Amino acid sequence: MFTKQNYAILSVEIAKKILGINNIEVVIKDNYYFNCPDISAVFMKESFSIVFNNTFIENASLPEIMITGFHEARHVYQYMQIQFGEVIYFKRLEEQTTLNGWIKDFEISKSFIEMTRKEYLNRPTEIDAIAFSSYLADKLLNVKQVVPEEIKDKVEARIEEIRNSIEI
């Protein structure tokens, strides 16, 4: 039987294949593991793992779980582009201006809990991950992801760039 937890893992596997990346561990932890119980999943750059909140998984719809996996896998891709872009083969290297924004985001020591919603949503890594997961949700799941109104234009612009750069 395919469980909701299996869909979390599957979503990351799909994103990995599309992005051409490997070596991501998917871990599922109970709610007490997270600093904020509202966290659905998080990319842990120290271990190249995506940690899903089991409470989120149990309460979410399958598209929500899949979109979350796509989103977090994109963060892994961003970090790998920064760390290994010139060392390992990627289907596509991101432009330096894009990488510079991502580098800045990954260097920020503030956690998302310490940021305002506006600060958090306007981070280049978040705009990109939301655009990527929105694009995959539309193309693979035939679902429209809800995008916060305040970043909708930026996300739509990034979706166009992503559409022209990846193959599904």
N, C-alpha and C positions, 0 to 999 in steps of 0.2 A: 504494500500500500504506500502510495506517495503522500508524505506528510507535508504540512506547511513548512517545516524545517527543511525538507528536501527542495522545496521551491526557492528558499533563500539560497541554498547552495547552487542550485541550477541557474539562478539569475546571475550569480557571479561567474559561473562557468561560461555562460553565453557571452557576457561582457568581455571576459578574458579572450575568448576566441575572436570576437570582433576587433578588439584592441590589439591583439597580437602579444599579449603578456602572459606570463606564467608565475608559478610559485606564490600564489596567494592562498593562505590558509583561511578557511571559514570556521569561525568558532561561534557557538551559541551559548550565551550566559544568561543566568537569571537576573531579574531586575536589580537586585541588591548590588550587582557588580558595577553598575553605572552611577556616576556622581549625580546625575539628573535622571529621574525615572521616565522622563518623556523622550529620552534618546531611543531611536529605533535601531540604529547600528552606528558603528564608528570604525574608521580605518586607523589601525595602530601601526604607524610607520616604523617603529622599532622592530616589529616582528613580521612586517608585511602580512598582517592578518586583518580580516574584517570580522568584527565582533557584533553579532546580532543580539538584540534584546529579546529573549524568549517570550516575555510578556507582550511585547509589540507583535511578534509573530503570531501568537495565539489569538490576538484580538484584531489583527489586520486582515484585509481581503488579499487574495492571491495577487492581483495587480499591484497593490501597495507593497507587498513583500518583494515582488520582482523589481519594481521601480527603485526601491531602496537598495537592493543588490546592485543594480546597474549604476546607481549614483555612487555608492561606496567604491565599486570597482574602478570608476573613473578617477576617484581620488588616488587610488593605487597607481593608475596609469600616469597621472600628473606627477606624482612623486618619482616614479621610475624615469620619466622623461627628464626630470631635473637631475637626478642622481646618475643615471646611466645613458642618457641620450646620445652621447658620443662614443660609448663603449660597446653597447649591444645594439642589435638591429631592431628597429621599429619600422612598421609599415610606412609610417609617416613621422617625420620629426616636426615638432611644433615650432612656430616662429619664435624668435628670440624675445620679442615684445610680450608674447603670451607667456613664455617661460619666466620672464622677469616678474610678471604679476604673480605667478604661481609661487616662485621662490619667496617673494615677500610674504605671501600668505602663510607658507609653511614655517617661516622664521618668526612669525608673531607668537609671542609667548602667552598672550591672553587666550583663555579658553572661550569657547562660544558662549558660555554661561555669563562671562564678564563683558560681553559685547551687547550693544543694542541690536535689535532685530535688523534695523537698517544697515548697520555696520557689517553684520554677519552675512546678510543676503547679498550685499554688494561686493563681497570678496570675489576676485576673479576665479578662484577655485570653485566657489559655490555656483556662480553663474554658469561656468563650464559644466559642472557635474549635473546641475538641473537641466541644462540644455541637452546633454547627452542622454540622461534618463528619460527626458520628455520625447526625444527623437526615437529612442528604442521603444518606449511605451506605445507611441503612435504606430510605428512600423511593424513591430512584432506582436503587440498585444491588442492593437486596434483600440487603444484607450488614450484619452486625453488627460495628461497629468495637469493638476491644478498648479499654476505658476503664480506666485505672489504678484499682485498688480504692480507694485513699485519697481519690479525688475523685469517685467514682461517684455519690454522692448529690447533690453540687453540679451535676454534669453533667446528671443526670436532671432536676433542677429547672429548669435553664436550657433543656433541650430542650423542656420543657412551655411555657415562655415563647416560645421560638422557634416552636414548632408553631402557636401562636396568633397569631403576628405576620407570618408569611411565606406566600406562595402558591407552590405548585410546580405 
